[in-house]
Amino acid sequence: MMQLNSLTKEQLTELALVLRSQRHRPLPLLLFLALCFNLVLAPAVLAATGGTVSRLNAYAIGILGLVTVGLAIYLMTVMLQPQRF
């Protein structure tokens, strides 16, 4: 697995270009990052349950948790900055 400090200058430049091009349409990048974060979150859920939950259910619980946190952040933003919406 590649570590962050072993990235070359060219790879960092490409990453910056991808992130810069996503300013106009950030939703696909955000969804991709959320699914990647779920790859880290689901094994933690599976380990926390002691193996009593199947792997599919662990991934579903991870996605449900991410959606819940996302909705909570969105609702807090709407409540604190109503003039934007």
ChimeraX attribute file (.defattr): number of C-alpha atoms within 10 A of each C-alpha:
attribute: neighborCount
match mode: 1-to-1
recipient: residues
	/A:1	3
	/A:2	6
	/A:3	6
	/A:4	8
	/A:5	6
	/A:6	8
	/A:7	10
	/A:8	9
	/A:9	9
	/A:10	9
	/A:11	11
	/A:12	12
	/A:13	11
	/A:14	11
	/A:15	12
	/A:16	11
	/A:17	11
	/A:18	12
	/A:19	12
	/A:20	11
	/A:21	11
	/A:22	13
	/A:23	10
	/A:24	7
	/A:25	9
	/A:26	12
	/A:27	11
	/A:28	10
	/A:29	14
	/A:30	12
	/A:31	11
	/A:32	11
	/A:33	12
	/A:34	16
	/A:35	16
	/A:36	11
	/A:37	14
	/A:38	22
	/A:39	14
	/A:40	12
	/A:41	18
	/A:42	20
	/A:43	16
	/A:44	14
	/A:45	19
	/A:46	20
	/A:47	12
	/A:48	12
	/A:49	12
	/A:50	8
	/A:51	12
	/A:52	10
	/A:53	14
	/A:54	11
	/A:55	14
	/A:56	11
	/A:57	13
	/A:58	23
	/A:59	21
	/A:60	14
	/A:61	18
	/A:62	24
	/A:63	19
	/A:64	13
	/A:65	14
	/A:66	17
	/A:67	13
	/A:68	12
	/A:69	12
	/A:70	13
	/A:71	12
	/A:72	12
	/A:73	12
	/A:74	12
	/A:75	12
	/A:76	12
	/A:77	13
	/A:78	13
	/A:79	11
	/A:80	10
	/A:81	10
	/A:82	9
	/A:83	7
	/A:84	7
	/A:85	7
